[in-house]
Amino acid sequence: MNGIQTPKWKSQLSYSARGEILCTMPNIAVILKNDEKLKNIVFNEMKNTIEVIGKVPWRDYSGGWSSMDFACFEL
């Protein structure tokens, strides 16, 4: 054992036969709800848009989701 604990929420994810996390909408929802670095990304139902309500790894201000956010999020 390497001494690094895996968060319990990761057991809710779907994995491929090779152990890779599958790119599915349910997995994305679980990750956004639980990952400490991404928890400030939310969906605003009133505006029907994605918003950042706090700090994320690539920026430290709130505001609407942009093409820059998509590019940084994909990395």
VEXZA-726753 format. One record per atom (N, C-alpha, C, O, CB): residue in one letter; atom name; x negated, y negated, z negated. Coordinates in Angstrom, 1 decimal, always signed. Glycine has a CB too. Layout:
! VEXZA-726753
+---------+-------+--------+--------+--------+
| residuo | atomo |      X |      Y |      Z |
+---------+-------+--------+--------+--------+
|       a |    CA |      X |      Y |      Z |
...
+---------+-------+--------+--------+--------+
END
This chain:
! VEXZA-726753
+---------+-------+--------+--------+--------+
| residuo | atomo |      X |      Y |      Z |
+---------+-------+--------+--------+--------+
|       m |     N |   -0.8 |   +1.2 |   +0.0 |
|       m |    CA |   +0.0 |   +0.0 |   +0.0 |
|       m |     C |   -0.9 |   -1.2 |   +0.0 |
|       m |     O |   -1.9 |   -1.3 |   -0.7 |
|       m |    CB |   +1.0 |   +0.0 |   -1.2 |
|       n |     N |   -0.5 |   -2.3 |   +0.7 |
|       n |    CA |   -1.3 |   -3.5 |   +0.9 |
|       n |     C |   -1.0 |   -4.6 |   -0.1 |
|       n |     O |   -1.6 |   -5.6 |   -0.1 |
|       n |    CB |   -1.1 |   -4.0 |   +2.3 |
|       g |     N |   +0.0 |   -4.3 |   -1.0 |
|       g |    CA |   +0.3 |   -5.3 |   -2.0 |
|       g |     C |   +1.2 |   -6.4 |   -1.6 |
|       g |     O |   +1.6 |   -7.3 |   -2.4 |
|       g |    CB |   -0.9 |   -5.9 |   -2.5 |
|       i |     N |   +1.6 |   -6.4 |   -0.3 |
|       i |    CA |   +2.5 |   -7.4 |   +0.2 |
|       i |     C |   +3.9 |   -6.9 |   +0.2 |
|       i |     O |   +4.2 |   -5.8 |   +0.8 |
|       i |    CB |   +2.1 |   -7.9 |   +1.7 |
|       q |     N |   +4.8 |   -7.6 |   -0.5 |
|       q |    CA |   +6.2 |   -7.1 |   -0.5 |
|       q |     C |   +7.0 |   -7.6 |   +0.7 |
|       q |     O |   +6.9 |   -8.8 |   +1.0 |
|       q |    CB |   +6.9 |   -7.5 |   -1.8 |
|       t |     N |   +7.8 |   -6.7 |   +1.2 |
|       t |    CA |   +8.7 |   -7.1 |   +2.3 |
|       t |     C |  +10.0 |   -7.5 |   +1.7 |
|       t |     O |  +10.6 |   -6.9 |   +0.9 |
|       t |    CB |   +8.9 |   -5.9 |   +3.3 |
|       p |     N |  +10.5 |   -8.7 |   +2.1 |
|       p |    CA |  +11.7 |   -9.2 |   +1.6 |
|       p |     C |  +12.9 |   -8.2 |   +1.9 |
|       p |     O |  +12.9 |   -7.6 |   +2.9 |
|       p |    CB |  +12.1 |  -10.6 |   +2.2 |
|       k |     N |  +13.8 |   -8.1 |   +0.9 |
|       k |    CA |  +14.9 |   -7.1 |   +1.0 |
|       k |     C |  +15.7 |   -7.4 |   +2.3 |
|       k |     O |  +16.3 |   -6.4 |   +2.8 |
|       k |    CB |  +15.7 |   -7.1 |   -0.2 |
|       w |     N |  +15.9 |   -8.6 |   +2.6 |
|       w |    CA |  +16.8 |   -8.9 |   +3.8 |
|       w |     C |  +16.3 |   -8.3 |   +5.1 |
|       w |     O |  +17.1 |   -8.2 |   +6.0 |
|       w |    CB |  +16.9 |  -10.4 |   +3.9 |
|       k |     N |  +15.0 |   -8.0 |   +5.2 |
|       k |    CA |  +14.5 |   -7.5 |   +6.4 |
|       k |     C |  +15.0 |   -6.1 |   +6.7 |
|       k |     O |  +15.0 |   -5.6 |   +7.8 |
|       k |    CB |  +13.0 |   -7.4 |   +6.4 |
|       s |     N |  +15.6 |   -5.4 |   +5.7 |
|       s |    CA |  +16.2 |   -4.1 |   +5.9 |
|       s |     C |  +17.5 |   -4.2 |   +6.6 |
|       s |     O |  +18.0 |   -3.2 |   +7.1 |
|       s |    CB |  +16.4 |   -3.4 |   +4.5 |
|       q |     N |  +18.1 |   -5.4 |   +6.7 |
|       q |    CA |  +19.3 |   -5.7 |   +7.4 |
|       q |     C |  +19.1 |   -5.8 |   +8.9 |
|       q |     O |  +20.1 |   -5.9 |   +9.7 |
|       q |    CB |  +20.0 |   -6.9 |   +6.8 |
|       l |     N |  +17.8 |   -5.9 |   +9.3 |
|       l |    CA |  +17.5 |   -6.1 |  +10.7 |
|       l |     C |  +17.6 |   -4.8 |  +11.5 |
|       l |     O |  +17.4 |   -3.7 |  +10.9 |
|       l |    CB |  +16.2 |   -6.8 |  +10.9 |
|       s |     N |  +17.8 |   -4.9 |  +12.8 |
|       s |    CA |  +17.8 |   -3.8 |  +13.7 |
|       s |     C |  +16.4 |   -3.7 |  +14.3 |
|       s |     O |  +15.9 |   -4.7 |  +14.8 |
|       s |    CB |  +18.9 |   -3.8 |  +14.8 |
|       y |     N |  +15.9 |   -2.5 |  +14.4 |
|       y |    CA |  +14.5 |   -2.3 |  +14.9 |
|       y |     C |  +14.6 |   -1.3 |  +16.1 |
|       y |     O |  +15.5 |   -0.5 |  +16.2 |
|       y |    CB |  +13.6 |   -1.8 |  +13.8 |
|       s |     N |  +13.6 |   -1.4 |  +17.0 |
|       s |    CA |  +13.4 |   -0.5 |  +18.1 |
|       s |     C |  +12.8 |   +0.8 |  +17.5 |
|       s |     O |  +12.4 |   +0.9 |  +16.4 |
|       s |    CB |  +12.6 |   -1.1 |  +19.2 |
|       a |     N |  +12.8 |   +1.8 |  +18.4 |
|       a |    CA |  +12.1 |   +3.1 |  +18.0 |
|       a |     C |  +10.6 |   +2.9 |  +17.6 |
|       a |     O |  +10.1 |   +3.7 |  +16.9 |
|       a |    CB |  +12.3 |   +4.1 |  +19.1 |
|       r |     N |  +10.0 |   +1.9 |  +18.2 |
|       r |    CA |   +8.6 |   +1.6 |  +17.9 |
|       r |     C |   +8.4 |   +0.7 |  +16.7 |
|       r |     O |   +7.3 |   +0.3 |  +16.4 |
|       r |    CB |   +8.0 |   +0.9 |  +19.1 |
|       g |     N |   +9.5 |   +0.3 |  +16.0 |
|       g |    CA |   +9.5 |   -0.5 |  +14.8 |
|       g |     C |   +9.4 |   -2.0 |  +15.1 |
|       g |     O |   +9.1 |   -2.7 |  +14.1 |
|       g |    CB |   +8.2 |   -0.1 |  +14.1 |
|       e |     N |   +9.7 |   -2.4 |  +16.3 |
|       e |    CA |   +9.8 |   -3.9 |  +16.6 |
|       e |     C |  +11.2 |   -4.4 |  +16.3 |
|       e |     O |  +12.2 |   -3.7 |  +16.5 |
|       e |    CB |   +9.4 |   -4.1 |  +18.1 |
|       i |     N |  +11.3 |   -5.6 |  +15.8 |
|       i |    CA |  +12.5 |   -6.3 |  +15.6 |
|       i |     C |  +13.2 |   -6.5 |  +16.9 |
|       i |     O |  +12.6 |   -7.1 |  +17.8 |
|       i |    CB |  +12.4 |   -7.6 |  +14.8 |
|       l |     N |  +14.5 |   -6.1 |  +17.0 |
|       l |    CA |  +15.2 |   -6.3 |  +18.3 |
|       l |     C |  +15.7 |   -7.7 |  +18.4 |
|       l |     O |  +16.1 |   -8.3 |  +17.4 |
|       l |    CB |  +16.4 |   -5.3 |  +18.4 |
|       c |     N |  +15.7 |   -8.3 |  +19.6 |
|       c |    CA |  +16.2 |   -9.6 |  +19.8 |
|       c |     C |  +17.8 |   -9.5 |  +20.0 |
|       c |     O |  +18.2 |   -9.4 |  +21.2 |
|       c |    CB |  +15.5 |  -10.3 |  +21.1 |
|       t |     N |  +18.5 |   -9.6 |  +18.9 |
|       t |    CA |  +19.9 |   -9.5 |  +18.9 |
|       t |     C |  +20.5 |  -10.7 |  +18.2 |
|       t |     O |  +19.9 |  -11.2 |  +17.3 |
|       t |    CB |  +20.5 |   -8.2 |  +18.4 |
|       m |     N |  +21.7 |  -11.1 |  +18.5 |
|       m |    CA |  +22.4 |  -12.2 |  +17.7 |
|       m |     C |  +22.5 |  -11.9 |  +16.2 |
|       m |     O |  +22.3 |  -12.7 |  +15.4 |
|       m |    CB |  +23.8 |  -12.5 |  +18.3 |
|       p |     N |  +22.9 |  -10.6 |  +15.9 |
|       p |    CA |  +23.0 |  -10.3 |  +14.4 |
|       p |     C |  +21.6 |  -10.5 |  +13.7 |
|       p |     O |  +21.5 |  -11.0 |  +12.6 |
|       p |    CB |  +23.5 |   -8.9 |  +14.2 |
|       n |     N |  +20.5 |  -10.1 |  +14.4 |
|       n |    CA |  +19.2 |  -10.2 |  +13.8 |
|       n |     C |  +18.8 |  -11.7 |  +13.7 |
|       n |     O |  +18.3 |  -12.1 |  +12.7 |
|       n |    CB |  +18.2 |   -9.5 |  +14.7 |
|       i |     N |  +19.2 |  -12.5 |  +14.7 |
|       i |    CA |  +18.9 |  -13.9 |  +14.6 |
|       i |     C |  +19.6 |  -14.6 |  +13.5 |
|       i |     O |  +19.1 |  -15.4 |  +12.7 |
|       i |    CB |  +19.3 |  -14.6 |  +16.0 |
|       a |     N |  +20.9 |  -14.2 |  +13.3 |
|       a |    CA |  +21.7 |  -14.7 |  +12.2 |
|       a |     C |  +21.0 |  -14.4 |  +10.8 |
|       a |     O |  +20.9 |  -15.2 |   +9.9 |
|       a |    CB |  +23.1 |  -14.2 |  +12.2 |
|       v |     N |  +20.6 |  -13.1 |  +10.6 |
|       v |    CA |  +20.0 |  -12.7 |   +9.4 |
|       v |     C |  +18.7 |  -13.4 |   +9.1 |
|       v |     O |  +18.5 |  -13.9 |   +8.0 |
|       v |    CB |  +19.7 |  -11.2 |   +9.4 |
|       i |     N |  +17.9 |  -13.6 |  +10.2 |
|       i |    CA |  +16.6 |  -14.3 |  +10.0 |
|       i |     C |  +16.9 |  -15.8 |   +9.7 |
|       i |     O |  +16.2 |  -16.3 |   +8.7 |
|       i |    CB |  +15.8 |  -14.2 |  +11.3 |
|       l |     N |  +17.8 |  -16.5 |  +10.3 |
|       l |    CA |  +18.0 |  -17.9 |  +10.1 |
|       l |     C |  +18.6 |  -18.1 |   +8.7 |
|       l |     O |  +18.3 |  -19.1 |   +8.0 |
|       l |    CB |  +18.9 |  -18.5 |  +11.1 |
|       k |     N |  +19.4 |  -17.2 |   +8.2 |
|       k |    CA |  +19.9 |  -17.3 |   +6.8 |
|       k |     C |  +18.9 |  -17.0 |   +5.7 |
|       k |     O |  +19.1 |  -17.5 |   +4.6 |
|       k |    CB |  +21.1 |  -16.4 |   +6.7 |
|       n |     N |  +17.9 |  -16.2 |   +6.0 |
|       n |    CA |  +17.0 |  -15.8 |   +5.0 |
|       n |     C |  +15.6 |  -16.2 |   +5.0 |
|       n |     O |  +14.9 |  -16.3 |   +4.0 |
|       n |    CB |  +17.1 |  -14.3 |   +5.0 |
|       d |     N |  +15.0 |  -16.5 |   +6.2 |
|       d |    CA |  +13.6 |  -16.9 |   +6.3 |
|       d |     C |  +13.4 |  -18.3 |   +5.7 |
|       d |     O |  +14.1 |  -19.2 |   +6.1 |
|       d |    CB |  +13.1 |  -16.8 |   +7.7 |
|       e |     N |  +12.6 |  -18.4 |   +4.7 |
|       e |    CA |  +12.4 |  -19.7 |   +4.0 |
|       e |     C |  +11.9 |  -20.8 |   +5.0 |
|       e |     O |  +12.2 |  -21.9 |   +4.8 |
|       e |    CB |  +11.3 |  -19.5 |   +2.9 |
|       k |     N |  +11.2 |  -20.4 |   +6.0 |
|       k |    CA |  +10.6 |  -21.4 |   +7.0 |
|       k |     C |  +11.7 |  -21.9 |   +7.9 |
|       k |     O |  +11.5 |  -22.9 |   +8.5 |
|       k |    CB |   +9.5 |  -20.8 |   +7.7 |
|       l |     N |  +12.8 |  -21.1 |   +8.1 |
|       l |    CA |  +13.8 |  -21.5 |   +9.1 |
|       l |     C |  +15.2 |  -21.8 |   +8.5 |
|       l |     O |  +16.1 |  -22.0 |   +9.3 |
|       l |    CB |  +13.9 |  -20.3 |  +10.1 |
|       k |     N |  +15.3 |  -21.8 |   +7.2 |
|       k |    CA |  +16.6 |  -21.9 |   +6.6 |
|       k |     C |  +17.2 |  -23.3 |   +6.9 |
|       k |     O |  +18.4 |  -23.5 |   +6.6 |
|       k |    CB |  +16.5 |  -21.7 |   +5.1 |
|       n |     N |  +16.5 |  -24.3 |   +7.3 |
|       n |    CA |  +17.0 |  -25.6 |   +7.6 |
|       n |     C |  +17.5 |  -25.8 |   +9.0 |
|       n |     O |  +17.9 |  -26.9 |   +9.4 |
|       n |    CB |  +15.9 |  -26.6 |   +7.3 |
|       i |     N |  +17.6 |  -24.7 |   +9.7 |
|       i |    CA |  +18.2 |  -24.7 |  +11.1 |
|       i |     C |  +19.6 |  -24.3 |  +10.9 |
|       i |     O |  +19.9 |  -23.1 |  +10.4 |
|       i |    CB |  +17.4 |  -23.8 |  +12.1 |
|       v |     N |  +20.6 |  -25.1 |  +11.3 |
|       v |    CA |  +22.0 |  -24.8 |  +11.0 |
|       v |     C |  +22.8 |  -25.1 |  +12.3 |
|       v |     O |  +22.4 |  -25.8 |  +13.2 |
|       v |    CB |  +22.6 |  -25.6 |   +9.8 |
|       f |     N |  +24.0 |  -24.5 |  +12.3 |
|       f |    CA |  +25.0 |  -24.8 |  +13.4 |
|       f |     C |  +26.0 |  -25.8 |  +12.9 |
|       f |     O |  +26.7 |  -25.4 |  +11.9 |
|       f |    CB |  +25.6 |  -23.5 |  +14.0 |
|       n |     N |  +26.2 |  -26.9 |  +13.5 |
|       n |    CA |  +27.2 |  -27.9 |  +13.1 |
|       n |     C |  +28.5 |  -27.6 |  +13.9 |
|       n |     O |  +28.6 |  -27.9 |  +15.1 |
|       n |    CB |  +26.7 |  -29.4 |  +13.3 |
|       e |     N |  +29.5 |  -27.0 |  +13.2 |
|       e |    CA |  +30.7 |  -26.6 |  +13.9 |
|       e |     C |  +31.5 |  -27.8 |  +14.4 |
|       e |     O |  +32.2 |  -27.7 |  +15.4 |
|       e |    CB |  +31.5 |  -25.8 |  +13.0 |
|       m |     N |  +31.4 |  -28.9 |  +13.7 |
|       m |    CA |  +32.1 |  -30.1 |  +14.1 |
|       m |     C |  +31.6 |  -30.7 |  +15.4 |
|       m |     O |  +32.4 |  -31.1 |  +16.2 |
|       m |    CB |  +32.1 |  -31.2 |  +12.9 |
|       k |     N |  +30.3 |  -30.7 |  +15.5 |
|       k |    CA |  +29.7 |  -31.2 |  +16.7 |
|       k |     C |  +29.4 |  -30.1 |  +17.8 |
|       k |     O |  +29.0 |  -30.4 |  +18.9 |
|       k |    CB |  +28.4 |  -31.9 |  +16.4 |
|       n |     N |  +29.5 |  -28.9 |  +17.4 |
|       n |    CA |  +29.2 |  -27.7 |  +18.2 |
|       n |     C |  +27.7 |  -27.8 |  +18.7 |
|       n |     O |  +27.5 |  -27.5 |  +19.9 |
|       n |    CB |  +30.2 |  -27.7 |  +19.4 |
|       t |     N |  +26.8 |  -28.1 |  +17.8 |
|       t |    CA |  +25.4 |  -28.2 |  +18.1 |
|       t |     C |  +24.5 |  -27.6 |  +17.0 |
|       t |     O |  +25.0 |  -27.4 |  +15.9 |
|       t |    CB |  +25.0 |  -29.7 |  +18.3 |
|       i |     N |  +23.3 |  -27.3 |  +17.4 |
|       i |    CA |  +22.3 |  -26.8 |  +16.4 |
|       i |     C |  +21.7 |  -28.1 |  +15.8 |
|       i |     O |  +21.4 |  -29.0 |  +16.6 |
|       i |    CB |  +21.3 |  -25.8 |  +17.1 |
|       e |     N |  +21.4 |  -28.1 |  +14.5 |
|       e |    CA |  +20.7 |  -29.2 |  +13.9 |
|       e |     C |  +19.7 |  -28.7 |  +12.9 |
|       e |     O |  +19.7 |  -27.6 |  +12.5 |
|       e |    CB |  +21.8 |  -30.1 |  +13.1 |
|       v |     N |  +18.7 |  -29.6 |  +12.7 |
|       v |    CA |  +17.7 |  -29.3 |  +11.6 |
|       v |     C |  +18.0 |  -30.3 |  +10.5 |
|       v |     O |  +18.1 |  -31.5 |  +10.6 |
|       v |    CB |  +16.3 |  -29.6 |  +12.2 |
|       i |     N |  +18.2 |  -29.7 |   +9.3 |
|       i |    CA |  +18.7 |  -30.5 |   +8.1 |
|       i |     C |  +17.5 |  -30.7 |   +7.1 |
|       i |     O |  +17.8 |  -31.1 |   +6.0 |
|       i |    CB |  +19.8 |  -29.8 |   +7.4 |
|       g |     N |  +16.3 |  -30.3 |   +7.5 |
|       g |    CA |  +15.2 |  -30.5 |   +6.6 |
|       g |     C |  +13.9 |  -30.1 |   +7.4 |
|       g |     O |  +13.9 |  -30.2 |   +8.6 |
|       g |    CB |  +15.3 |  -29.7 |   +5.4 |
|       k |     N |  +12.9 |  -29.7 |   +6.6 |
|       k |    CA |  +11.6 |  -29.4 |   +7.2 |
|       k |     C |  +11.6 |  -28.0 |   +7.8 |
|       k |     O |  +12.2 |  -27.1 |   +7.3 |
|       k |    CB |  +10.5 |  -29.5 |   +6.1 |
|       v |     N |  +11.0 |  -27.9 |   +9.0 |
|       v |    CA |  +10.8 |  -26.6 |   +9.7 |
|       v |     C |   +9.3 |  -26.6 |  +10.0 |
|       v |     O |   +8.6 |  -27.7 |  +10.0 |
|       v |    CB |  +11.7 |  -26.4 |  +11.0 |
|       p |     N |   +8.7 |  -25.5 |  +10.3 |
|       p |    CA |   +7.2 |  -25.4 |  +10.5 |
|       p |     C |   +6.7 |  -26.4 |  +11.5 |
|       p |     O |   +5.5 |  -26.8 |  +11.4 |
|       p |    CB |   +6.8 |  -24.1 |  +11.0 |
|       w |     N |   +7.4 |  -26.8 |  +12.5 |
|       w |    CA |   +6.9 |  -27.7 |  +13.6 |
|       w |     C |   +7.2 |  -29.2 |  +13.4 |
|       w |     O |   +6.7 |  -30.0 |  +14.1 |
|       w |    CB |   +7.3 |  -27.2 |  +14.9 |
|       r |     N |   +8.1 |  -29.5 |  +12.5 |
|       r |    CA |   +8.4 |  -30.9 |  +12.2 |
|       r |     C |   +9.0 |  -31.1 |  +10.8 |
|       r |     O |   +9.5 |  -30.1 |  +10.2 |
|       r |    CB |   +9.5 |  -31.5 |  +13.3 |
|       d |     N |   +8.9 |  -32.2 |  +10.3 |
|       d |    CA |   +9.3 |  -32.5 |   +8.9 |
|       d |     C |  +10.4 |  -33.5 |   +8.7 |
|       d |     O |  +10.5 |  -34.2 |   +7.7 |
|       d |    CB |   +8.1 |  -32.8 |   +8.0 |
|       y |     N |  +11.3 |  -33.6 |   +9.7 |
|       y |    CA |  +12.4 |  -34.6 |   +9.7 |
|       y |     C |  +13.6 |  -33.9 |  +10.2 |
|       y |     O |  +13.6 |  -32.9 |  +11.0 |
|       y |    CB |  +12.0 |  -35.8 |  +10.5 |
|       s |     N |  +14.8 |  -34.4 |   +9.8 |
|       s |    CA |  +16.1 |  -33.9 |  +10.2 |
|       s |     C |  +16.5 |  -34.5 |  +11.5 |
|       s |     O |  +16.0 |  -35.5 |  +11.9 |
|       s |    CB |  +17.1 |  -34.2 |   +9.1 |
|       g |     N |  +17.5 |  -33.9 |  +12.1 |
|       g |    CA |  +18.0 |  -34.4 |  +13.4 |
|       g |     C |  +18.5 |  -33.3 |  +14.3 |
|       g |     O |  +18.5 |  -32.1 |  +13.9 |
|       g |    CB |  +17.0 |  -35.2 |  +14.1 |
|       g |     N |  +19.0 |  -33.7 |  +15.4 |
|       g |    CA |  +19.5 |  -32.8 |  +16.4 |
|       g |     C |  +18.4 |  -31.9 |  +17.0 |
|       g |     O |  +17.2 |  -32.2 |  +16.9 |
|       g |    CB |  +20.2 |  -33.5 |  +17.5 |
|       w |     N |  +18.9 |  -30.8 |  +17.5 |
|       w |    CA |  +18.0 |  -29.8 |  +18.1 |
|       w |     C |  +17.6 |  -30.2 |  +19.5 |
|       w |     O |  +18.5 |  -30.7 |  +20.2 |
|       w |    CB |  +18.7 |  -28.4 |  +18.2 |
|       s |     N |  +16.4 |  -30.1 |  +19.9 |
|       s |    CA |  +15.9 |  -30.6 |  +21.2 |
|       s |     C |  +15.2 |  -29.5 |  +21.9 |
|       s |     O |  +14.9 |  -28.4 |  +21.4 |
|       s |    CB |  +15.0 |  -31.8 |  +21.0 |
|       s |     N |  +14.8 |  -29.8 |  +23.2 |
|       s |    CA |  +14.0 |  -28.9 |  +24.0 |
|       s |     C |  +12.6 |  -28.6 |  +23.3 |
|       s |     O |  +12.1 |  -27.6 |  +23.5 |
|       s |    CB |  +13.8 |  -29.4 |  +25.4 |
|       m |     N |  +12.1 |  -29.6 |  +22.6 |
|       m |    CA |  +10.9 |  -29.4 |  +21.9 |
|       m |     C |  +11.0 |  -28.4 |  +20.8 |
|       m |     O |  +10.2 |  -27.6 |  +20.6 |
|       m |    CB |  +10.4 |  -30.8 |  +21.3 |
|       d |     N |  +12.2 |  -28.4 |  +20.1 |
|       d |    CA |  +12.5 |  -27.4 |  +19.1 |
|       d |     C |  +12.5 |  -26.0 |  +19.7 |
|       d |     O |  +12.0 |  -25.1 |  +19.1 |
|       d |    CB |  +13.8 |  -27.8 |  +18.4 |
|       f |     N |  +13.2 |  -25.9 |  +20.8 |
|       f |    CA |  +13.3 |  -24.6 |  +21.5 |
|       f |     C |  +11.9 |  -24.1 |  +21.8 |
|       f |     O |  +11.6 |  -22.9 |  +21.6 |
|       f |    CB |  +14.1 |  -24.7 |  +22.8 |
|       a |     N |  +11.0 |  -25.0 |  +22.4 |
|       a |    CA |   +9.7 |  -24.6 |  +22.7 |
|       a |     C |   +8.9 |  -24.1 |  +21.5 |
|       a |     O |   +8.2 |  -23.1 |  +21.5 |
|       a |    CB |   +9.0 |  -25.7 |  +23.4 |
|       c |     N |   +9.0 |  -24.9 |  +20.4 |
|       c |    CA |   +8.2 |  -24.5 |  +19.2 |
|       c |     C |   +8.8 |  -23.3 |  +18.5 |
|       c |     O |   +8.0 |  -22.5 |  +18.0 |
|       c |    CB |   +8.3 |  -25.7 |  +18.2 |
|       f |     N |  +10.1 |  -23.1 |  +18.6 |
|       f |    CA |  +10.7 |  -22.0 |  +18.0 |
|       f |     C |  +10.3 |  -20.7 |  +18.7 |
|       f |     O |  +10.2 |  -19.6 |  +18.0 |
|       f |    CB |  +12.3 |  -22.1 |  +18.0 |
|       e |     N |  +10.2 |  -20.7 |  +20.0 |
|       e |    CA |   +9.8 |  -19.5 |  +20.8 |
|       e |     C |   +8.4 |  -19.1 |  +20.5 |
|       e |     O |   +8.1 |  -17.9 |  +20.6 |
|       e |    CB |   +9.9 |  -19.8 |  +22.3 |
|       l |     N |   +7.5 |  -20.0 |  +20.1 |
|       l |    CA |   +6.1 |  -19.6 |  +19.8 |
|       l |     C |   +6.1 |  -18.7 |  +18.6 |
|       l |     O |   +5.1 |  -18.2 |  +18.2 |
|       l |    CB |   +5.3 |  -20.8 |  +19.5 |
+---------+-------+--------+--------+--------+
END
